[in-house]
Amino acid sequence: MASHEYEILYKKLMEAGPPSSKNTVEEIRVAFERLFSEYAPEPDIRFEPFSIGQIPACWAFAPGVSRQRIVLFFHGGGYRAGSIRSHRDMMGRISRSSGCAVLGIGYRLAPEHPYPAALEDALTAYRWLLHHPYPPSHIAIVGSSAGGGLAFSLSLRLKLEKVSLPAAIVAICPWVDLAMTSPSYEKKEDFLRPVSLKVAAKMYAGEKDLKDPFISPLYGDLKGLPPLLIQVGTREVLFDEVVAFSQKAKKSGVAVTLEKWPEMIHAWHVFAEKIPEGREAIEQIGTFLKKSFQRE
């Protein structure tokens, strides 16, 4: 049963509704940042902004964390919104729960920078870690929503280029099918809306095929991926595609832990400051990452 705090949040989000189709991208971005500005990071988390070439980046350190184990973090926002700043609280909480340093990047956004800009930035950041010099066994990737899909797209790109994959991947409600073929887009009641996602998918893919595996990793060859933790809410519109991705990965021989969180909406983790379910899910992520790094 969902907490009272969560039900209050759910009602608030559903009443607010999605951005109007008349909103500009800039208006959507401003609204996104305004919403998540309510969820400030915990006061003892230390942030160190810098850049990787032209890519904005930021370290998040909880007290006492190891700099020998790194979480590379990709934020959500449908590839057209979101930032390191909007996800700082999540980054800090993941650092605390995992005992690792978290590196978030501000990958380029559509429509100004359609595919493959985000993927290229993700690849650049991963290679930067390898050169500084963290072995792949000391790196995990965590992505939320579009960032979760980006984490899988990056893993497919790494396989193509024969670059060693990270120790583990955590995908928080990942968007893995921008073609949006799953029944849950019509069945579920989430604060995400299919009409808005269709616009975002087109902005990101441009003239490319929405079923290109580097855009929609559901259609890729998943053999050889590292251990995965995938979390999804049973209320969210991405539910069916996330389950389908998990099943395909398992059939491909990948070690997959799929957590279906009852009644949760999309990416409830970003509201962890106010809802216990968000804090609990991030604790589960930390436990998984600690075990993953112990396997080396």
C-alpha positions as a Markdown table, in Angstrom:
| # | Residue | x | y | z |
|---|---|---|---|---|
| 1 | Met | 0.0 | 0.0 | 0.0 |
| 2 | Ala | 1.3 | 3.4 | -1.0 |
| 3 | Ser | 2.2 | 5.9 | 1.7 |
| 4 | His | 0.0 | 8.9 | 2.6 |
| 5 | Glu | 2.8 | 11.2 | 1.4 |
| 6 | Tyr | 2.9 | 9.5 | -1.9 |
| 7 | Glu | -0.9 | 9.7 | -2.5 |
| 8 | Ile | -0.7 | 13.4 | -1.8 |
| 9 | Leu | 2.1 | 13.8 | -4.4 |
| 10 | Tyr | 0.3 | 11.6 | -6.9 |
| 11 | Lys | -2.9 | 13.8 | -6.7 |
| 12 | Lys | -0.8 | 17.0 | -7.0 |
| 13 | Leu | 1.0 | 15.7 | -10.1 |
| 14 | Met | -2.1 | 14.4 | -11.8 |
| 15 | Glu | -4.0 | 17.6 | -11.2 |
| 16 | Ala | -1.1 | 19.6 | -12.7 |
| 17 | Gly | -1.1 | 17.5 | -15.8 |
| 18 | Pro | 1.6 | 17.4 | -18.6 |
| 19 | Pro | 2.9 | 20.4 | -20.6 |
| 20 | Ser | 0.6 | 21.7 | -23.2 |
| 21 | Ser | 1.3 | 20.9 | -26.8 |
| 22 | Lys | 1.5 | 24.6 | -27.3 |
| 23 | Asn | 4.4 | 25.0 | -24.8 |
| 24 | Thr | 7.7 | 25.8 | -26.3 |
| 25 | Val | 10.7 | 23.6 | -25.5 |
| 26 | Glu | 12.1 | 26.4 | -23.4 |
| 27 | Glu | 8.9 | 26.7 | -21.4 |
| 28 | Ile | 8.9 | 22.9 | -20.9 |
| 29 | Arg | 12.5 | 23.1 | -19.6 |
| 30 | Val | 11.7 | 26.0 | -17.2 |
| 31 | Ala | 8.7 | 24.1 | -15.8 |
| 32 | Phe | 10.8 | 20.9 | -15.4 |
| 33 | Glu | 13.4 | 22.8 | -13.4 |
| 34 | Arg | 10.8 | 24.7 | -11.4 |
| 35 | Leu | 9.1 | 21.4 | -10.4 |
| 36 | Phe | 12.3 | 19.7 | -9.2 |
| 37 | Ser | 13.7 | 22.8 | -7.5 |
| 38 | Glu | 11.3 | 21.9 | -4.7 |
| 39 | Tyr | 13.5 | 18.9 | -3.9 |
| 40 | Ala | 16.8 | 20.3 | -2.7 |
| 41 | Pro | 19.8 | 18.0 | -2.1 |
| 42 | Glu | 20.6 | 17.0 | 1.4 |
| 43 | Pro | 22.8 | 19.7 | 3.1 |
| 44 | Asp | 25.9 | 17.4 | 3.7 |
| 45 | Ile | 26.2 | 16.4 | 0.0 |
| 46 | Arg | 29.2 | 18.1 | -1.7 |
| 47 | Phe | 29.0 | 19.0 | -5.3 |
| 48 | Glu | 32.0 | 19.8 | -7.6 |
| 49 | Pro | 31.0 | 21.2 | -11.0 |
| 50 | Phe | 33.5 | 21.0 | -13.9 |
| 51 | Ser | 33.4 | 20.1 | -17.6 |
| 52 | Ile | 34.5 | 17.2 | -19.8 |
| 53 | Gly | 35.5 | 19.1 | -22.9 |
| 54 | Gln | 32.2 | 21.0 | -23.8 |
| 55 | Ile | 30.0 | 18.8 | -21.6 |
| 56 | Pro | 28.9 | 20.2 | -18.3 |
| 57 | Ala | 29.6 | 17.7 | -15.5 |
| 58 | Cys | 29.3 | 17.6 | -11.7 |
| 59 | Trp | 30.6 | 15.3 | -9.0 |
| 60 | Ala | 28.3 | 14.4 | -6.0 |
| 61 | Phe | 30.0 | 13.2 | -2.8 |
| 62 | Ala | 28.2 | 12.0 | 0.3 |
| 63 | Pro | 30.4 | 12.1 | 3.4 |
| 64 | Gly | 33.0 | 9.4 | 3.5 |
| 65 | Val | 32.3 | 7.9 | 0.1 |
| 66 | Ser | 35.0 | 6.2 | -1.9 |
| 67 | Arg | 36.5 | 7.9 | -5.0 |
| 68 | Gln | 37.6 | 4.4 | -6.2 |
| 69 | Arg | 34.1 | 3.4 | -7.2 |
| 70 | Ile | 32.3 | 5.7 | -9.6 |
| 71 | Val | 28.6 | 5.9 | -10.7 |
| 72 | Leu | 28.2 | 7.6 | -14.0 |
| 73 | Phe | 24.7 | 9.2 | -13.9 |
| 74 | Phe | 22.4 | 10.2 | -16.8 |
| 75 | His | 19.4 | 12.4 | -15.9 |
| 76 | Gly | 15.9 | 12.1 | -17.3 |
| 77 | Gly | 13.7 | 14.6 | -19.1 |
| 78 | Gly | 12.7 | 12.9 | -22.4 |
| 79 | Tyr | 16.0 | 13.9 | -24.1 |
| 80 | Arg | 14.6 | 17.5 | -24.4 |
| 81 | Ala | 14.6 | 18.7 | -20.7 |
| 82 | Gly | 16.3 | 17.9 | -17.4 |
| 83 | Ser | 19.8 | 18.7 | -16.1 |
| 84 | Ile | 22.4 | 17.9 | -13.6 |
| 85 | Arg | 20.8 | 20.6 | -11.3 |
| 86 | Ser | 17.3 | 19.1 | -11.5 |
| 87 | His | 18.6 | 15.7 | -10.5 |
| 88 | Arg | 21.1 | 16.8 | -7.8 |
| 89 | Asp | 19.1 | 15.4 | -5.0 |
| 90 | Met | 18.9 | 12.0 | -6.7 |
| 91 | Met | 22.7 | 12.0 | -7.4 |
| 92 | Gly | 23.4 | 12.8 | -3.8 |
| 93 | Arg | 21.2 | 10.1 | -2.4 |
| 94 | Ile | 22.7 | 7.5 | -4.8 |
| 95 | Ser | 26.2 | 8.6 | -3.6 |
| 96 | Arg | 25.1 | 8.0 | 0.0 |
| 97 | Ser | 23.3 | 4.7 | -0.5 |
| 98 | Ser | 26.1 | 3.2 | -2.7 |
| 99 | Gly | 29.1 | 4.7 | -0.9 |
| 100 | Cys | 30.4 | 5.8 | -4.3 |
| 101 | Ala | 31.2 | 9.1 | -6.0 |
| 102 | Val | 28.6 | 10.0 | -8.5 |
| 103 | Leu | 29.4 | 11.8 | -11.8 |
| 104 | Gly | 26.5 | 13.5 | -13.6 |
| 105 | Ile | 26.7 | 14.9 | -17.0 |
| 106 | Gly | 24.6 | 17.5 | -18.8 |
| 107 | Tyr | 24.4 | 15.8 | -22.2 |
| 108 | Arg | 23.1 | 17.8 | -25.1 |
| 109 | Leu | 19.4 | 18.0 | -25.6 |
| 110 | Ala | 17.0 | 17.9 | -28.5 |
| 111 | Pro | 15.7 | 19.4 | -30.7 |
| 112 | Glu | 18.8 | 21.6 | -30.9 |
| 113 | His | 20.9 | 18.5 | -30.6 |
| 114 | Pro | 19.1 | 15.4 | -31.8 |
| 115 | Tyr | 20.4 | 11.9 | -31.8 |
| 116 | Pro | 23.2 | 11.0 | -31.7 |
| 117 | Ala | 24.4 | 14.0 | -29.6 |
| 118 | Ala | 23.3 | 12.6 | -26.2 |
| 119 | Leu | 24.8 | 9.2 | -27.0 |
| 120 | Glu | 28.1 | 10.8 | -28.1 |
| 121 | Asp | 28.3 | 12.8 | -24.9 |
| 122 | Ala | 27.6 | 9.7 | -22.8 |
| 123 | Leu | 30.4 | 7.9 | -24.7 |
| 124 | Thr | 32.8 | 10.8 | -24.2 |
| 125 | Ala | 32.1 | 10.8 | -20.4 |
| 126 | Tyr | 32.6 | 7.0 | -20.1 |
| 127 | Arg | 35.9 | 7.2 | -22.1 |
| 128 | Trp | 37.0 | 10.1 | -19.9 |
| 129 | Leu | 36.5 | 7.9 | -16.8 |
| 130 | Leu | 38.5 | 5.1 | -18.4 |
| 131 | His | 41.4 | 7.5 | -19.0 |
| 132 | His | 41.5 | 9.0 | -15.5 |
| 133 | Pro | 42.0 | 6.0 | -14.9 |
| 134 | Tyr | 39.1 | 4.0 | -13.6 |
| 135 | Pro | 38.9 | 0.4 | -14.8 |
| 136 | Pro | 35.5 | -0.7 | -16.0 |
| 137 | Ser | 35.1 | -2.9 | -13.0 |
| 138 | His | 35.1 | 0.3 | -10.8 |
| 139 | Ile | 32.4 | 2.0 | -12.9 |
| 140 | Ala | 28.6 | 1.6 | -12.8 |
| 141 | Ile | 26.1 | 3.5 | -14.8 |
| 142 | Val | 22.8 | 4.7 | -13.4 |
| 143 | Gly | 20.2 | 6.4 | -15.6 |
| 144 | Ser | 16.7 | 7.7 | -14.9 |
| 145 | Ser | 13.9 | 7.7 | -17.6 |
| 146 | Ala | 15.5 | 8.8 | -20.8 |
| 147 | Gly | 18.8 | 8.5 | -19.0 |
| 148 | Gly | 18.0 | 4.9 | -18.4 |
| 149 | Gly | 17.5 | 4.3 | -22.1 |
| 150 | Leu | 20.7 | 6.2 | -22.7 |
| 151 | Ala | 22.6 | 3.9 | -20.4 |
| 152 | Phe | 21.5 | 0.9 | -22.4 |
| 153 | Ser | 22.2 | 2.7 | -25.7 |
| 154 | Leu | 25.7 | 3.4 | -24.5 |
| 155 | Ser | 26.2 | -0.2 | -23.5 |
| 156 | Leu | 25.2 | -1.3 | -27.1 |
| 157 | Arg | 27.7 | 1.3 | -28.5 |
| 158 | Leu | 30.4 | 0.1 | -26.2 |
| 159 | Lys | 29.9 | -3.5 | -27.4 |
| 160 | Leu | 30.0 | -2.3 | -31.0 |
| 161 | Glu | 33.3 | -0.5 | -30.4 |
| 162 | Lys | 34.7 | -3.4 | -28.3 |
| 163 | Val | 35.1 | -1.2 | -25.3 |
| 164 | Ser | 34.8 | -3.0 | -21.9 |
| 165 | Leu | 31.4 | -2.5 | -20.3 |
| 166 | Pro | 30.9 | -1.2 | -16.7 |
| 167 | Ala | 30.4 | -3.5 | -13.7 |
| 168 | Ala | 26.7 | -2.9 | -13.6 |
| 169 | Ile | 23.8 | -0.8 | -14.9 |
| 170 | Val | 20.9 | 0.6 | -12.9 |
| 171 | Ala | 17.9 | 1.8 | -15.0 |
| 172 | Ile | 15.2 | 3.8 | -13.2 |
| 173 | Cys | 12.0 | 3.6 | -15.2 |
| 174 | Pro | 14.0 | 3.5 | -18.5 |
| 175 | Trp | 12.5 | 4.8 | -21.8 |
| 176 | Val | 13.6 | 1.9 | -24.1 |
| 177 | Asp | 11.1 | 2.1 | -26.9 |
| 178 | Leu | 10.7 | 5.6 | -28.5 |
| 179 | Ala | 8.4 | 3.9 | -31.1 |
| 180 | Met | 5.9 | 3.6 | -28.1 |
| 181 | Thr | 4.4 | 0.2 | -29.2 |
| 182 | Ser | 3.4 | -1.0 | -25.7 |
| 183 | Pro | -0.2 | -1.3 | -24.5 |
| 184 | Ser | 0.6 | 0.4 | -21.2 |
| 185 | Tyr | 0.7 | 3.8 | -23.0 |
| 186 | Glu | -3.0 | 3.6 | -23.3 |
| 187 | Lys | -3.8 | 1.6 | -20.1 |
| 188 | Lys | -1.9 | 3.4 | -17.3 |
| 189 | Glu | -2.6 | 6.6 | -15.5 |
| 190 | Asp | 0.7 | 8.4 | -15.0 |
| 191 | Phe | 1.7 | 12.1 | -15.0 |
| 192 | Leu | 3.5 | 11.3 | -18.2 |
| 193 | Arg | 1.3 | 11.6 | -21.3 |
| 194 | Pro | 1.8 | 9.7 | -24.6 |
| 195 | Val | 1.1 | 12.8 | -26.7 |
| 196 | Ser | 3.9 | 14.6 | -25.0 |
| 197 | Leu | 6.3 | 11.6 | -25.3 |
| 198 | Lys | 5.6 | 11.3 | -29.0 |
| 199 | Val | 6.7 | 14.9 | -29.5 |
| 200 | Ala | 9.8 | 14.3 | -27.5 |
| 201 | Ala | 10.7 | 11.1 | -29.3 |
| 202 | Lys | 10.4 | 12.8 | -32.7 |
| 203 | Met | 12.5 | 15.7 | -31.5 |
| 204 | Tyr | 15.3 | 13.3 | -30.4 |
| 205 | Ala | 15.2 | 10.9 | -33.3 |
| 206 | Gly | 14.8 | 13.5 | -36.0 |
| 207 | Glu | 14.7 | 11.6 | -39.3 |
| 208 | Lys | 16.1 | 8.4 | -37.8 |
| 209 | Asp | 14.1 | 5.2 | -37.4 |
| 210 | Leu | 12.5 | 5.2 | -33.9 |
| 211 | Lys | 13.3 | 1.5 | -33.7 |
| 212 | Asp | 17.1 | 2.0 | -34.2 |
| 213 | Pro | 18.6 | 0.1 | -31.3 |
| 214 | Phe | 20.8 | 3.1 | -30.4 |
| 215 | Ile | 17.6 | 5.2 | -30.0 |
| 216 | Ser | 15.3 | 2.5 | -28.6 |
| 217 | Pro | 17.5 | -0.2 | -27.0 |
| 218 | Leu | 14.6 | -2.6 | -26.7 |
| 219 | Tyr | 15.4 | -3.5 | -30.3 |
| 220 | Gly | 19.1 | -4.2 | -29.8 |
| 221 | Asp | 21.2 | -7.3 | -29.2 |
| 222 | Leu | 21.4 | -7.4 | -25.4 |
| 223 | Lys | 23.8 | -10.3 | -25.1 |
| 224 | Gly | 26.8 | -9.6 | -23.0 |
| 225 | Leu | 25.4 | -6.7 | -20.9 |
| 226 | Pro | 26.6 | -6.5 | -17.3 |
| 227 | Pro | 24.3 | -7.3 | -14.4 |
| 228 | Leu | 21.2 | -5.0 | -14.4 |
| 229 | Leu | 18.9 | -3.6 | -11.8 |
| 230 | Ile | 15.7 | -2.2 | -13.4 |
| 231 | Gln | 13.0 | -0.5 | -11.4 |
| 232 | Val | 9.6 | 0.4 | -12.7 |
| 233 | Gly | 6.3 | 1.6 | -11.2 |
| 234 | Thr | 3.1 | -0.3 | -12.0 |
| 235 | Arg | 1.2 | 2.9 | -12.7 |
| 236 | Glu | 3.5 | 4.2 | -15.3 |
| 237 | Val | 3.0 | 4.3 | -19.0 |
| 238 | Leu | 6.4 | 2.8 | -19.7 |
| 239 | Phe | 5.6 | -0.3 | -17.7 |
| 240 | Asp | 5.1 | -2.9 | -20.5 |
| 241 | Glu | 8.2 | -1.9 | -22.5 |
| 242 | Val | 10.4 | -2.0 | -19.4 |
| 243 | Val | 9.1 | -5.5 | -18.6 |
| 244 | Ala | 9.6 | -6.6 | -22.2 |
| 245 | Phe | 13.2 | -5.3 | -22.1 |
| 246 | Ser | 13.9 | -7.1 | -18.9 |
| 247 | Gln | 12.5 | -10.4 | -20.3 |
| 248 | Lys | 14.6 | -10.0 | -23.5 |
| 249 | Ala | 17.7 | -9.3 | -21.5 |
| 250 | Lys | 17.1 | -12.5 | -19.4 |
| 251 | Lys | 16.6 | -14.6 | -22.5 |
| 252 | Ser | 19.9 | -13.2 | -23.8 |
| 253 | Gly | 21.7 | -14.5 | -20.7 |
| 254 | Val | 22.0 | -11.2 | -18.8 |
| 255 | Ala | 21.7 | -11.2 | -15.0 |
| 256 | Val | 18.6 | -9.0 | -14.5 |
| 257 | Thr | 16.9 | -7.9 | -11.3 |
| 258 | Leu | 13.5 | -6.4 | -12.2 |
| 259 | Glu | 11.7 | -4.6 | -9.4 |
| 260 | Lys | 8.0 | -3.7 | -10.0 |
| 261 | Trp | 7.0 | -1.2 | -7.5 |
| 262 | Pro | 3.2 | -1.3 | -6.7 |
| 263 | Glu | 1.3 | 1.9 | -7.5 |
| 264 | Met | 4.4 | 4.0 | -8.3 |
| 265 | Ile | 4.4 | 6.5 | -11.1 |
| 266 | His | 7.3 | 7.3 | -13.4 |
| 267 | Ala | 10.6 | 8.0 | -11.8 |
| 268 | Trp | 9.2 | 8.4 | -8.3 |
| 269 | His | 12.8 | 8.5 | -7.0 |
| 270 | Val | 13.1 | 12.2 | -7.8 |
| 271 | Phe | 10.6 | 12.9 | -5.1 |
| 272 | Ala | 12.5 | 11.0 | -2.4 |
| 273 | Glu | 12.8 | 14.1 | -0.2 |
| 274 | Lys | 9.0 | 13.8 | 0.4 |
| 275 | Ile | 8.0 | 10.2 | -0.1 |
| 276 | Pro | 9.4 | 7.1 | 1.6 |
| 277 | Glu | 9.0 | 5.0 | -1.5 |
| 278 | Gly | 11.6 | 7.1 | -3.3 |
| 279 | Arg | 14.1 | 6.8 | -0.4 |
| 280 | Glu | 13.5 | 3.0 | -0.2 |
| 281 | Ala | 14.1 | 2.6 | -4.0 |
| 282 | Ile | 17.3 | 4.5 | -3.8 |
| 283 | Glu | 18.5 | 2.3 | -0.9 |
| 284 | Gln | 17.8 | -0.7 | -3.1 |
| 285 | Ile | 20.0 | 0.8 | -5.8 |
| 286 | Gly | 22.8 | 1.3 | -3.3 |
| 287 | Thr | 22.6 | -2.2 | -2.1 |
| 288 | Phe | 22.7 | -3.5 | -5.7 |
| 289 | Leu | 25.7 | -1.4 | -6.5 |
| 290 | Lys | 27.7 | -2.4 | -3.5 |
| 291 | Lys | 27.1 | -6.1 | -4.4 |
| 292 | Ser | 28.1 | -5.4 | -8.0 |
| 293 | Phe | 31.4 | -3.9 | -7.0 |
| 294 | Gln | 32.1 | -6.8 | -4.6 |
| 295 | Arg | 31.9 | -9.2 | -7.5 |
| 296 | Glu | 35.2 | -8.0 | -9.1 |
